[in-house]
Amino acid sequence: MTRFDAATEDERLKLFADAAAAHRARSGDVMTVDVDPDSDDTGGGEVPPWIQLAGTELILDCTDEELERLKALLSEFPEFRIDELVSPEEAEGTNAVVTARSDANRVAGFVERAFREVYELDAEYRAWVTAI
Protein backbone atom coordinates (compact mmCIF):
# COMPACT_ATOMS: atom_id res chain seq x y z
CA MET A 1 0.00 0.00 0.00
CA THR A 2 1.22 3.47 -0.81
CA ARG A 3 -1.42 5.62 0.84
CA PHE A 4 -2.80 5.44 4.32
CA ASP A 5 -5.42 8.19 4.57
CA ALA A 6 -8.47 9.32 2.64
CA ALA A 7 -11.11 12.02 3.03
CA THR A 8 -13.80 11.30 0.42
CA GLU A 9 -16.17 8.34 0.35
CA ASP A 10 -14.72 6.88 -2.87
CA GLU A 11 -11.15 7.26 -1.60
CA ARG A 12 -12.03 5.78 1.79
CA LEU A 13 -13.80 2.77 0.23
CA LYS A 14 -10.72 2.03 -1.88
CA LEU A 15 -8.40 2.57 1.09
CA PHE A 16 -10.44 0.31 3.38
CA ALA A 17 -10.72 -2.43 0.73
CA ASP A 18 -6.99 -2.30 -0.06
CA ALA A 19 -6.12 -2.39 3.64
CA ALA A 20 -8.49 -5.30 4.35
CA ALA A 21 -7.06 -7.27 1.41
CA ALA A 22 -3.48 -6.53 2.54
CA HIS A 23 -4.33 -7.48 6.13
CA ARG A 24 -5.76 -10.81 5.05
CA ALA A 25 -2.99 -11.52 2.52
CA ARG A 26 -0.33 -10.89 5.18
CA SER A 27 -2.26 -12.71 7.90
CA GLY A 28 -1.73 -9.65 10.06
CA ASP A 29 -2.85 -9.54 13.67
CA VAL A 30 -5.05 -6.49 13.26
CA MET A 31 -5.91 -3.76 10.78
CA THR A 32 -6.84 -0.50 12.48
CA VAL A 33 -8.72 2.42 10.95
CA ASP A 34 -8.69 5.62 13.00
CA VAL A 35 -10.62 8.81 12.38
CA ASP A 36 -8.39 11.86 12.15
CA PRO A 37 -8.94 13.86 15.37
CA ASP A 38 -9.48 17.01 13.29
CA SER A 39 -12.36 15.22 11.48
CA ASP A 40 -14.02 13.94 14.64
CA ASP A 41 -17.17 15.93 15.30
CA THR A 42 -18.66 13.51 17.83
CA GLY A 43 -18.02 16.07 20.58
CA GLY A 44 -17.45 15.57 24.25
CA GLY A 45 -13.70 15.20 23.96
CA GLU A 46 -13.79 11.42 23.62
CA VAL A 47 -11.21 9.45 21.69
CA PRO A 48 -12.13 9.58 17.98
CA PRO A 49 -13.86 6.47 16.64
CA TRP A 50 -11.81 3.54 15.39
CA ILE A 51 -12.58 0.16 13.85
CA GLN A 52 -10.31 -2.88 13.77
CA LEU A 53 -10.32 -5.93 11.53
CA ALA A 54 -8.76 -9.12 12.92
CA GLY A 55 -9.10 -11.87 10.33
CA THR A 56 -12.86 -12.10 9.84
CA GLU A 57 -13.80 -10.08 12.92
CA LEU A 58 -14.53 -6.37 13.10
CA ILE A 59 -14.04 -4.80 16.53
CA LEU A 60 -15.47 -1.46 17.60
CA ASP A 61 -16.40 0.39 20.78
CA CYS A 62 -19.90 1.82 21.03
CA THR A 63 -22.01 3.86 23.39
CA ASP A 64 -25.51 2.50 24.00
CA GLU A 65 -26.90 4.74 21.24
CA GLU A 66 -24.14 3.73 18.82
CA LEU A 67 -24.77 0.06 19.59
CA GLU A 68 -28.42 0.46 18.59
CA ARG A 69 -27.34 2.11 15.33
CA LEU A 70 -24.81 -0.72 14.76
CA LYS A 71 -27.56 -3.31 15.16
CA ALA A 72 -29.72 -1.42 12.65
CA LEU A 73 -26.83 -1.27 10.17
CA LEU A 74 -26.16 -5.00 10.54
CA SER A 75 -29.70 -5.72 9.34
CA GLU A 76 -28.47 -4.60 5.91
CA PHE A 77 -25.42 -6.89 6.03
CA PRO A 78 -26.82 -10.41 6.52
CA GLU A 79 -23.37 -12.01 6.23
CA PHE A 80 -22.20 -9.99 9.26
CA ARG A 81 -23.31 -10.77 12.80
CA ILE A 82 -22.49 -9.75 16.34
CA ASP A 83 -20.49 -12.51 18.02
CA GLU A 84 -19.64 -10.82 21.29
CA LEU A 85 -20.62 -7.78 23.32
CA VAL A 86 -18.46 -6.87 26.31
CA SER A 87 -19.32 -4.02 28.69
CA PRO A 88 -16.55 -3.74 31.29
CA GLU A 89 -17.64 -2.08 34.52
CA GLU A 90 -14.63 0.24 34.50
CA ALA A 91 -15.41 1.58 31.02
CA GLU A 92 -18.39 3.32 29.49
CA GLY A 93 -19.97 1.64 26.51
CA THR A 94 -19.63 -1.73 24.85
CA ASN A 95 -16.93 -3.45 22.84
CA ALA A 96 -18.63 -5.19 19.90
CA VAL A 97 -17.07 -8.05 17.94
CA VAL A 98 -18.76 -8.59 14.58
CA THR A 99 -18.00 -11.59 12.38
CA ALA A 100 -17.60 -10.38 8.80
CA ARG A 101 -17.42 -13.34 6.45
CA SER A 102 -17.21 -11.34 3.28
CA ASP A 103 -14.78 -9.97 0.73
CA ALA A 104 -12.63 -6.89 1.21
CA ASN A 105 -14.99 -4.63 -0.75
CA ARG A 106 -17.99 -5.58 1.38
CA VAL A 107 -15.94 -5.10 4.56
CA ALA A 108 -14.89 -1.67 3.25
CA GLY A 109 -18.52 -0.73 2.61
CA PHE A 110 -19.48 -1.77 6.12
CA VAL A 111 -16.60 0.17 7.70
CA GLU A 112 -17.53 3.31 5.74
CA ARG A 113 -21.18 3.06 6.70
CA ALA A 114 -20.31 2.33 10.33
CA PHE A 115 -18.28 5.53 10.56
CA ARG A 116 -21.04 7.53 8.87
CA GLU A 117 -24.12 5.91 10.44
CA VAL A 118 -23.03 4.38 13.75
CA TYR A 119 -20.65 7.20 14.72
CA GLU A 120 -22.55 9.86 12.71
CA LEU A 121 -19.47 11.40 11.09
CA ASP A 122 -19.76 13.98 8.32
CA ALA A 123 -19.14 12.94 4.71
CA GLU A 124 -15.78 14.75 4.68
CA TYR A 125 -14.20 12.89 7.60
CA ARG A 126 -10.58 11.79 7.14
CA ALA A 127 -9.64 8.23 8.06
CA TRP A 128 -6.19 6.76 8.55
CA VAL A 129 -5.20 3.11 8.29
CA THR A 130 -2.70 2.97 11.15
CA ALA A 131 -2.03 -0.78 11.24
CA ILE A 132 -2.29 -3.58 8.68
C-alpha positions as CSV (number, residue, x, y, z in Angstrom):
1,M,0.0,0.0,0.0
2,T,1.2,3.5,-0.8
3,R,-1.4,5.6,0.8
4,F,-2.8,5.4,4.3
5,D,-5.4,8.2,4.6
6,A,-8.5,9.3,2.6
7,A,-11.1,12.0,3.0
8,T,-13.8,11.3,0.4
9,E,-16.2,8.3,0.3
10,D,-14.7,6.9,-2.9
11,E,-11.2,7.3,-1.6
12,R,-12.0,5.8,1.8
13,L,-13.8,2.8,0.2
14,K,-10.7,2.0,-1.9
15,L,-8.4,2.6,1.1
16,F,-10.4,0.3,3.4
17,A,-10.7,-2.4,0.7
18,D,-7.0,-2.3,-0.1
19,A,-6.1,-2.4,3.6
20,A,-8.5,-5.3,4.4
21,A,-7.1,-7.3,1.4
22,A,-3.5,-6.5,2.5
23,H,-4.3,-7.5,6.1
24,R,-5.8,-10.8,5.0
25,A,-3.0,-11.5,2.5
26,R,-0.3,-10.9,5.2
27,S,-2.3,-12.7,7.9
28,G,-1.7,-9.6,10.1
29,D,-2.8,-9.5,13.7
30,V,-5.0,-6.5,13.3
31,M,-5.9,-3.8,10.8
32,T,-6.8,-0.5,12.5
33,V,-8.7,2.4,11.0
34,D,-8.7,5.6,13.0
35,V,-10.6,8.8,12.4
36,D,-8.4,11.9,12.2
37,P,-8.9,13.9,15.4
38,D,-9.5,17.0,13.3
39,S,-12.4,15.2,11.5
40,D,-14.0,13.9,14.6
41,D,-17.2,15.9,15.3
42,T,-18.7,13.5,17.8
43,G,-18.0,16.1,20.6
44,G,-17.5,15.6,24.3
45,G,-13.7,15.2,24.0
46,E,-13.8,11.4,23.6
47,V,-11.2,9.4,21.7
48,P,-12.1,9.6,18.0
49,P,-13.9,6.5,16.6
50,W,-11.8,3.5,15.4
51,I,-12.6,0.2,13.8
52,Q,-10.3,-2.9,13.8
53,L,-10.3,-5.9,11.5
54,A,-8.8,-9.1,12.9
55,G,-9.1,-11.9,10.3
56,T,-12.9,-12.1,9.8
57,E,-13.8,-10.1,12.9
58,L,-14.5,-6.4,13.1
59,I,-14.0,-4.8,16.5
60,L,-15.5,-1.5,17.6
61,D,-16.4,0.4,20.8
62,C,-19.9,1.8,21.0
63,T,-22.0,3.9,23.4
64,D,-25.5,2.5,24.0
65,E,-26.9,4.7,21.2
66,E,-24.1,3.7,18.8
67,L,-24.8,0.1,19.6
68,E,-28.4,0.5,18.6
69,R,-27.3,2.1,15.3
70,L,-24.8,-0.7,14.8
71,K,-27.6,-3.3,15.2
72,A,-29.7,-1.4,12.6
73,L,-26.8,-1.3,10.2
74,L,-26.2,-5.0,10.5
75,S,-29.7,-5.7,9.3
76,E,-28.5,-4.6,5.9
77,F,-25.4,-6.9,6.0
78,P,-26.8,-10.4,6.5
79,E,-23.4,-12.0,6.2
80,F,-22.2,-10.0,9.3
81,R,-23.3,-10.8,12.8
82,I,-22.5,-9.7,16.3
83,D,-20.5,-12.5,18.0
84,E,-19.6,-10.8,21.3
85,L,-20.6,-7.8,23.3
86,V,-18.5,-6.9,26.3
87,S,-19.3,-4.0,28.7
88,P,-16.6,-3.7,31.3
89,E,-17.6,-2.1,34.5
90,E,-14.6,0.2,34.5
91,A,-15.4,1.6,31.0
92,E,-18.4,3.3,29.5
93,G,-20.0,1.6,26.5
94,T,-19.6,-1.7,24.8
95,N,-16.9,-3.5,22.8
96,A,-18.6,-5.2,19.9
97,V,-17.1,-8.0,17.9
98,V,-18.8,-8.6,14.6
99,T,-18.0,-11.6,12.4
100,A,-17.6,-10.4,8.8
101,R,-17.4,-13.3,6.5
102,S,-17.2,-11.3,3.3
103,D,-14.8,-10.0,0.7
104,A,-12.6,-6.9,1.2
105,N,-15.0,-4.6,-0.7
106,R,-18.0,-5.6,1.4
107,V,-15.9,-5.1,4.6
108,A,-14.9,-1.7,3.3
109,G,-18.5,-0.7,2.6
110,F,-19.5,-1.8,6.1
111,V,-16.6,0.2,7.7
112,E,-17.5,3.3,5.7
113,R,-21.2,3.1,6.7
114,A,-20.3,2.3,10.3
115,F,-18.3,5.5,10.6
116,R,-21.0,7.5,8.9
117,E,-24.1,5.9,10.4
118,V,-23.0,4.4,13.8
119,Y,-20.6,7.2,14.7
120,E,-22.5,9.9,12.7
121,L,-19.5,11.4,11.1
122,D,-19.8,14.0,8.3
123,A,-19.1,12.9,4.7
124,E,-15.8,14.7,4.7
125,Y,-14.2,12.9,7.6
126,R,-10.6,11.8,7.1
127,A,-9.6,8.2,8.1
128,W,-6.2,6.8,8.5
129,V,-5.2,3.1,8.3
130,T,-2.7,3.0,11.1
131,A,-2.0,-0.8,11.2
132,I,-2.3,-3.6,8.7
